[in-house]
Amino acid sequence: MRDMEFTMSRPGLVEVGQEVEITEGRLPSSFYYTIEPAVAMSGNYATPDRLKSKTGIIKEIGETSRGYYVIATFNE
């Protein structure tokens, strides 16, 4: 199992336990992931840390002083 954190702009877009689809974006030297349909976005990951799964389960939703976040679990 692998957990990844995503930044989310507002609450109520996903629920804990929900299965979500992930799309992969590519930058010149890294990759990033988006929970579709454009619900939340990950940070950048180097090629060795590239995500293999395209679906995950929402494990946690939270709020910090900087905004909302989502932690999703992937079967890897």
Backbone as JSON Lines, residues from 0, in Angstrom:
{"i":0,"aa":"M","n":[0.84,-1.18,0.0],"ca":[0.0,0.0,0.0],"c":[0.89,1.24,0.0]}
{"i":1,"aa":"R","n":[0.45,2.23,-0.72],"ca":[1.2,3.48,-0.82],"c":[0.24,4.65,-0.61]}
{"i":2,"aa":"D","n":[0.59,5.57,0.27],"ca":[-0.22,6.77,0.52],"c":[0.4,7.96,-0.2]}
{"i":3,"aa":"M","n":[-0.47,8.79,-0.79],"ca":[-0.01,10.02,-1.43],"c":[-0.91,11.16,-0.98]}
{"i":4,"aa":"E","n":[-0.32,12.32,-0.82],"ca":[-1.07,13.5,-0.41],"c":[-1.37,14.37,-1.64]}
{"i":5,"aa":"F","n":[-2.58,14.91,-1.66],"ca":[-3.04,15.78,-2.73],"c":[-3.57,17.07,-2.11]}
{"i":6,"aa":"T","n":[-3.39,18.18,-2.79],"ca":[-3.94,19.47,-2.38],"c":[-5.31,19.63,-3.01]}
{"i":7,"aa":"M","n":[-6.27,20.09,-2.21],"ca":[-7.64,20.25,-2.69],"c":[-8.08,21.7,-2.41]}
{"i":8,"aa":"S","n":[-8.79,22.32,-3.34],"ca":[-9.15,23.73,-3.21],"c":[-10.31,24.0,-2.27]}
{"i":9,"aa":"R","n":[-11.23,23.04,-2.14],"ca":[-12.37,23.24,-1.24],"c":[-12.89,21.89,-0.76]}
{"i":10,"aa":"P","n":[-13.58,21.86,0.38],"ca":[-14.05,20.58,0.93],"c":[-15.3,20.08,0.19]}
{"i":11,"aa":"G","n":[-15.65,18.83,0.45],"ca":[-16.88,18.27,-0.09],"c":[-16.78,17.7,-1.49]}
{"i":12,"aa":"L","n":[-15.59,17.65,-2.06],"ca":[-15.44,17.15,-3.42],"c":[-15.29,15.63,-3.47]}
{"i":13,"aa":"V","n":[-14.77,15.05,-2.4],"ca":[-14.64,13.6,-2.26],"c":[-14.96,13.22,-0.82]}
{"i":14,"aa":"E","n":[-15.17,11.94,-0.58],"ca":[-15.48,11.44,0.77],"c":[-14.5,10.33,1.14]}
{"i":15,"aa":"V","n":[-14.25,10.17,2.43],"ca":[-13.39,9.09,2.91],"c":[-14.01,7.76,2.48]}
{"i":16,"aa":"G","n":[-13.18,6.86,1.97],"ca":[-13.64,5.56,1.5],"c":[-14.01,5.52,0.03]}
{"i":17,"aa":"Q","n":[-14.11,6.67,-0.59],"ca":[-14.48,6.75,-2.01],"c":[-13.33,6.28,-2.9]}
{"i":18,"aa":"E","n":[-13.66,5.52,-3.94],"ca":[-12.66,5.13,-4.93],"c":[-12.55,6.25,-5.96]}
{"i":19,"aa":"V","n":[-11.32,6.65,-6.28],"ca":[-11.1,7.76,-7.22],"c":[-10.17,7.33,-8.34]}
{"i":20,"aa":"E","n":[-10.33,7.98,-9.49],"ca":[-9.45,7.77,-10.64],"c":[-8.36,8.83,-10.64]}
{"i":21,"aa":"I","n":[-7.17,8.43,-11.05],"ca":[-6.01,9.31,-11.07],"c":[-5.51,9.42,-12.51]}
{"i":22,"aa":"T","n":[-5.17,10.64,-12.91],"ca":[-4.49,10.82,-14.2],"c":[-3.08,11.33,-13.92]}
{"i":23,"aa":"E","n":[-2.18,11.01,-14.81],"ca":[-0.77,11.37,-14.65],"c":[-0.43,12.5,-15.62]}
{"i":24,"aa":"G","n":[0.25,13.52,-15.1],"ca":[0.77,14.59,-15.94],"c":[2.28,14.51,-15.95]}
{"i":25,"aa":"R","n":[2.88,15.0,-17.01],"ca":[4.34,14.91,-17.14],"c":[4.95,16.29,-17.27]}
{"i":26,"aa":"L","n":[5.99,16.52,-16.5],"ca":[6.83,17.71,-16.59],"c":[8.16,17.26,-17.17]}
{"i":27,"aa":"P","n":[9.06,18.18,-17.52],"ca":[10.33,17.76,-18.11],"c":[11.12,16.74,-17.28]}
{"i":28,"aa":"S","n":[11.09,16.86,-15.96],"ca":[11.89,15.94,-15.16],"c":[11.11,15.27,-14.03]}
{"i":29,"aa":"S","n":[9.78,15.35,-14.06],"ca":[8.99,14.73,-13.0],"c":[7.55,14.47,-13.47]}
{"i":30,"aa":"F","n":[6.77,13.88,-12.56],"ca":[5.38,13.55,-12.84],"c":[4.51,14.11,-11.73]}
{"i":31,"aa":"Y","n":[3.24,14.41,-12.03],"ca":[2.27,14.83,-11.02],"c":[0.97,14.1,-11.31]}
{"i":32,"aa":"Y","n":[0.1,14.05,-10.3],"ca":[-1.13,13.28,-10.41],"c":[-2.34,14.13,-10.02]}
{"i":33,"aa":"T","n":[-3.45,13.89,-10.69],"ca":[-4.69,14.62,-10.45],"c":[-5.8,13.63,-10.15]}
{"i":34,"aa":"I","n":[-6.55,13.89,-9.07],"ca":[-7.76,13.12,-8.81],"c":[-8.84,13.71,-9.7]}
{"i":35,"aa":"E","n":[-9.41,12.89,-10.54],"ca":[-10.4,13.36,-11.52],"c":[-11.81,13.35,-10.94]}
{"i":36,"aa":"P","n":[-12.63,14.29,-11.38],"ca":[-12.42,15.31,-12.4],"c":[-11.84,16.59,-11.8]}
{"i":37,"aa":"A","n":[-10.53,16.72,-11.81],"ca":[-9.79,17.89,-11.33],"c":[-10.19,18.29,-9.91]}
{"i":38,"aa":"V","n":[-10.25,17.3,-9.02],"ca":[-10.63,17.52,-7.63],"c":[-9.43,17.96,-6.79]}
{"i":39,"aa":"A","n":[-8.29,17.3,-6.99],"ca":[-7.1,17.58,-6.19],"c":[-5.85,17.22,-6.98]}
{"i":40,"aa":"M","n":[-4.72,17.85,-6.62],"ca":[-3.47,17.63,-7.36],"c":[-2.34,17.31,-6.38]}
{"i":41,"aa":"S","n":[-1.49,16.39,-6.81],"ca":[-0.33,16.0,-5.99],"c":[0.82,16.96,-6.21]}
{"i":42,"aa":"G","n":[1.88,16.73,-5.44],"ca":[3.14,17.4,-5.71],"c":[3.84,16.7,-6.87]}
{"i":43,"aa":"N","n":[5.07,17.07,-7.12],"ca":[5.84,16.46,-8.21],"c":[6.64,15.26,-7.68]}
{"i":44,"aa":"Y","n":[6.71,14.22,-8.51],"ca":[7.42,12.99,-8.15],"c":[8.45,12.67,-9.23]}
{"i":45,"aa":"A","n":[9.64,12.26,-8.8],"ca":[10.69,11.85,-9.73],"c":[10.3,10.52,-10.38]}
{"i":46,"aa":"T","n":[10.94,10.19,-11.48],"ca":[10.63,8.98,-12.23],"c":[10.66,7.7,-11.37]}
{"i":47,"aa":"P","n":[11.64,7.5,-10.49],"ca":[11.62,6.26,-9.69],"c":[10.42,6.17,-8.74]}
{"i":48,"aa":"D","n":[9.82,7.31,-8.4],"ca":[8.68,7.33,-7.49],"c":[7.34,7.38,-8.22]}
{"i":49,"aa":"R","n":[7.37,7.14,-9.5],"ca":[6.18,7.22,-10.35],"c":[5.09,6.24,-9.86]}
{"i":50,"aa":"L","n":[3.85,6.69,-9.87],"ca":[2.71,5.89,-9.43],"c":[2.32,4.89,-10.51]}
{"i":51,"aa":"K","n":[2.09,3.65,-10.11],"ca":[1.72,2.61,-11.07],"c":[0.21,2.42,-11.16]}
{"i":52,"aa":"S","n":[-0.5,2.65,-10.06],"ca":[-1.95,2.47,-10.02],"c":[-2.66,3.67,-10.62]}
{"i":53,"aa":"K","n":[-3.82,3.44,-11.16],"ca":[-4.63,4.53,-11.72],"c":[-5.92,4.75,-10.93]}
{"i":54,"aa":"T","n":[-6.13,3.96,-9.85],"ca":[-7.25,4.17,-8.96],"c":[-6.75,4.06,-7.53]}
{"i":55,"aa":"G","n":[-7.42,4.76,-6.63],"ca":[-7.07,4.73,-5.22],"c":[-8.3,4.94,-4.36]}
{"i":56,"aa":"I","n":[-8.12,4.82,-3.06],"ca":[-9.2,5.0,-2.09],"c":[-8.83,6.18,-1.19]}
{"i":57,"aa":"I","n":[-9.78,7.09,-0.98],"ca":[-9.55,8.24,-0.1],"c":[-9.46,7.74,1.34]}
{"i":58,"aa":"K","n":[-8.34,8.02,1.98],"ca":[-8.08,7.57,3.34],"c":[-8.38,8.66,4.36]}
{"i":59,"aa":"E","n":[-8.08,9.9,4.0],"ca":[-8.21,11.0,4.96],"c":[-8.43,12.3,4.21]}
{"i":60,"aa":"I","n":[-9.24,13.18,4.81],"ca":[-9.44,14.53,4.29],"c":[-9.21,15.48,5.46]}
{"i":61,"aa":"G","n":[-8.44,16.52,5.24],"ca":[-8.14,17.42,6.34],"c":[-7.96,18.86,5.88]}
{"i":62,"aa":"E","n":[-7.76,19.71,6.87],"ca":[-7.57,21.14,6.6],"c":[-6.4,21.64,7.43]}
{"i":63,"aa":"T","n":[-5.57,22.45,6.81],"ca":[-4.48,23.12,7.51],"c":[-4.65,24.62,7.3]}
{"i":64,"aa":"S","n":[-3.75,25.4,7.83],"ca":[-3.81,26.85,7.63],"c":[-3.58,27.22,6.17]}
{"i":65,"aa":"R","n":[-3.01,26.3,5.39],"ca":[-2.73,26.57,3.97],"c":[-3.83,26.07,3.04]}
{"i":66,"aa":"G","n":[-4.82,25.35,3.57],"ca":[-5.91,24.85,2.73],"c":[-6.27,23.42,3.06]}
{"i":67,"aa":"Y","n":[-6.9,22.77,2.13],"ca":[-7.39,21.4,2.32],"c":[-6.44,20.39,1.68]}
{"i":68,"aa":"Y","n":[-6.44,19.18,2.23],"ca":[-5.63,18.12,1.65],"c":[-6.4,16.81,1.68]}
{"i":69,"aa":"V","n":[-5.98,15.88,0.85],"ca":[-6.56,14.55,0.76],"c":[-5.41,13.56,0.76]}
{"i":70,"aa":"I","n":[-5.54,12.48,1.51],"ca":[-4.58,11.39,1.44],"c":[-5.3,10.21,0.82]}
{"i":71,"aa":"A","n":[-4.72,9.69,-0.26],"ca":[-5.29,8.55,-0.96],"c":[-4.32,7.37,-0.85]}
{"i":72,"aa":"T","n":[-4.88,6.18,-0.76],"ca":[-4.1,4.95,-0.66],"c":[-4.19,4.19,-1.98]}
{"i":73,"aa":"F","n":[-3.04,3.72,-2.43],"ca":[-2.96,2.98,-3.69],"c":[-2.39,1.6,-3.43]}
{"i":74,"aa":"N","n":[-2.89,0.61,-4.15],"ca":[-2.45,-0.76,-4.0],"c":[-1.22,-1.0,-4.87]}
{"i":75,"aa":"E","n":[-0.05,-0.78,-4.3],"ca":[1.22,-0.97,-5.02],"c":[2.15,-1.83,-4.23]}
